[in-house]
Amino acid sequence: MERPTILRIKDIYYPVLASFGFPANLVTIVILFRGKCGLSKCISIYMVAMATADLLVIIFNVIERWSPHQTPLPIVSWPNRTRLCLLISD
């Protein structure tokens, strides 16, 4: 049986997104930490926090998707995740 098209797209989309997003966030963090980008200190701290959060999302997404083992402590179990998705979609 052939996989649905959306799953085949996700197999290509997420690795490409991670391969561009990871180095881009690292560069952003380094540039903003140096403090010579012309932004105020408060804005720089906020942007570093956003880039760090995005980097962590990419890292955990890669771990969850490509790990050969099941994660020992899932953050949201599948039954709860399904209920949450149903709640959001209504």
NORKA-V209807 format. One record per residue. RES is the residue in three letters. PHI is phi in whole degrees, 0 to 359 (none if undefined). D_FIRST is the distance of its C-alpha to the first C-alpha in Angstrom with 1 decimal. Layout:
BEGIN
res->[RES RES]
phi->[PHI PHI]
d_first->[D_FIRST D_FIRST]
END
This chain:
BEGIN
res->[MET GLU ARG PRO THR ILE LEU ARG ILE LYS ASP ILE TYR TYR PRO VAL LEU ALA SER PHE GLY PHE PRO ALA ASN LEU VAL THR ILE VAL ILE LEU PHE ARG GLY LYS CYS GLY LEU SER LYS CYS ILE SER ILE TYR MET VAL ALA MET ALA THR ALA ASP LEU LEU VAL ILE ILE PHE ASN VAL ILE GLU ARG TRP SER PRO HIS GLN THR PRO LEU PRO ILE VAL SER TRP PRO ASN ARG THR ARG LEU CYS LEU LEU ILE SER ASP]
phi->[none 279 288 298 299 298 289 292 294 296 296 265 296 294 296 294 299 293 291 271 289 298 293 295 292 297 297 299 297 296 296 289 293 294 78 250 253 87 259 291 299 295 295 298 296 298 293 296 297 294 294 294 297 295 297 295 298 297 298 291 295 296 298 291 284 251 284 288 251 289 295 293 234 294 295 232 290 301 299 291 295 294 297 296 295 295 295 290 285 285]
d_first->[0.0 3.8 6.6 9.3 12.2 14.7 13.1 13.2 16.7 17.8 16.9 19.5 21.8 22.9 23.9 25.8 27.5 28.4 29.8 32.0 32.9 34.0 36.7 37.7 38.4 40.3 42.5 43.1 44.3 46.5 48.1 48.8 50.2 52.7 54.1 55.2 52.8 55.3 53.8 55.6 55.2 53.5 51.0 50.2 49.6 47.3 45.3 45.1 43.9 41.1 40.0 40.1 38.0 35.4 35.5 34.9 31.9 30.4 31.2 29.9 26.7 26.2 27.1 24.8 21.7 22.2 24.0 22.5 24.4 24.4 27.4 30.2 31.5 29.1 31.1 29.4 27.4 24.1 25.8 28.6 26.4 24.5 28.0 29.2 26.5 27.2 30.9 30.6 28.4 31.0]
END
